Amino acid sequence: VTADWQWSGAWPITTDAVLTGAWQVPRENKTVLLFANVSDRPVTSRFELAPQDYHLPARAVVTIVAPDGTRTALTTQVADQPEIELPARSVLAWEIVSRPEN
């Protein structure tokens, strides 16, 4: 995505269409992943996460949080590399909480 930031005349800046961030809350055993699609088109991508990089087990509870606060929880194999679909100009958050192995 390219936009003119106009800080001093013409100043085009190019970034990825999907911007991401990750935070951990160790005392809650929680990892939060943010995805923001800043483009005018929907983006579909494969989510690749090595659970051990975040000290997570392969099996975890993922809560998908939409911008309106709607929360959808599912238990998943985090390492399965699910596909993520982000509509144009949208934001999505994933809260990943470790689930004890059964």
C-alpha positions as CSV (number, residue, x, y, z in Angstrom):
1,V,0.0,0.0,0.0
2,T,1.4,3.4,-0.9
3,A,0.1,6.7,0.5
4,D,1.3,10.2,0.4
5,W,2.0,11.3,4.0
6,Q,2.6,14.9,2.9
7,W,4.9,15.9,5.7
8,S,7.0,18.1,3.4
9,G,5.6,18.2,-0.1
10,A,5.0,14.9,-1.8
11,W,6.2,12.1,0.5
12,P,4.9,8.7,-0.7
13,I,5.3,5.9,1.9
14,T,4.9,2.2,1.0
15,T,4.0,-0.5,3.7
16,D,2.7,-4.0,3.7
17,A,-1.1,-4.3,3.2
18,V,-1.4,-6.2,6.5
19,L,0.3,-4.8,9.6
20,T,0.8,-7.0,12.6
21,G,1.8,-6.9,16.3
22,A,2.2,-9.4,19.1
23,W,2.1,-9.0,22.9
24,Q,2.3,-11.4,25.8
25,V,0.8,-11.2,29.3
26,P,2.9,-13.8,31.1
27,R,0.9,-13.8,34.4
28,E,-2.3,-14.6,32.4
29,N,-0.5,-17.1,30.1
30,K,-1.9,-15.1,27.2
31,T,-0.5,-14.0,23.8
32,V,-2.4,-11.3,21.8
33,L,-1.9,-11.0,18.0
34,L,-3.2,-8.1,16.1
35,F,-3.8,-7.9,12.3
36,A,-4.8,-4.7,10.4
37,N,-5.5,-4.7,6.7
38,V,-4.9,-1.2,5.6
39,S,-5.6,-1.8,1.9
40,D,-8.8,-1.3,-0.1
41,R,-8.9,-5.1,-0.9
42,P,-9.6,-8.2,1.2
43,V,-6.5,-10.2,2.0
44,T,-6.3,-14.0,2.6
45,S,-3.2,-15.4,4.1
46,R,-1.9,-18.5,5.9
47,F,-1.2,-17.9,9.5
48,E,2.2,-19.4,10.5
49,L,3.1,-19.5,14.2
50,A,5.7,-21.7,15.9
51,P,4.0,-22.1,19.3
52,Q,7.3,-22.7,21.1
53,D,8.4,-19.2,20.1
54,Y,5.7,-17.9,22.4
55,H,5.9,-20.5,25.0
56,L,2.6,-22.0,24.0
57,P,1.6,-25.6,23.7
58,A,0.5,-26.8,20.3
59,R,-3.1,-27.0,21.5
60,A,-4.6,-23.6,22.7
61,V,-7.8,-21.7,23.1
62,V,-8.0,-18.9,20.6
63,T,-10.5,-16.1,21.1
64,I,-11.0,-14.0,17.9
65,V,-12.0,-10.4,18.8
66,A,-13.7,-8.3,16.2
67,P,-13.6,-4.5,16.2
68,D,-17.1,-4.4,17.6
69,G,-16.0,-6.4,20.6
70,T,-17.6,-9.7,19.4
71,R,-15.7,-12.6,20.8
72,T,-15.6,-16.1,19.2
73,A,-13.7,-18.8,21.1
74,L,-12.3,-22.0,19.6
75,T,-9.9,-24.7,20.6
76,T,-7.3,-25.3,18.0
77,Q,-4.0,-26.7,17.1
78,V,-2.0,-23.4,16.9
79,A,0.6,-25.0,14.7
80,D,-2.0,-26.1,12.0
81,Q,-1.4,-22.8,10.1
82,P,-5.0,-21.8,9.6
83,E,-6.1,-19.4,6.8
84,I,-7.0,-15.9,7.9
85,E,-9.3,-13.7,5.9
86,L,-9.2,-9.9,6.5
87,P,-11.8,-7.7,4.8
88,A,-10.5,-4.4,3.4
89,R,-9.7,-1.8,6.0
90,S,-10.3,-4.1,8.9
91,V,-8.7,-5.0,12.2
92,L,-8.8,-8.4,14.0
93,A,-7.3,-9.6,17.3
94,W,-6.5,-13.1,18.4
95,E,-6.1,-13.9,22.1
96,I,-4.3,-17.2,22.6
97,V,-4.4,-18.8,26.0
98,S,-2.6,-22.0,26.8
99,R,-4.8,-24.9,27.5
100,P,-3.6,-27.7,29.7
101,E,-2.9,-30.9,27.8
102,N,-5.6,-33.6,28.4
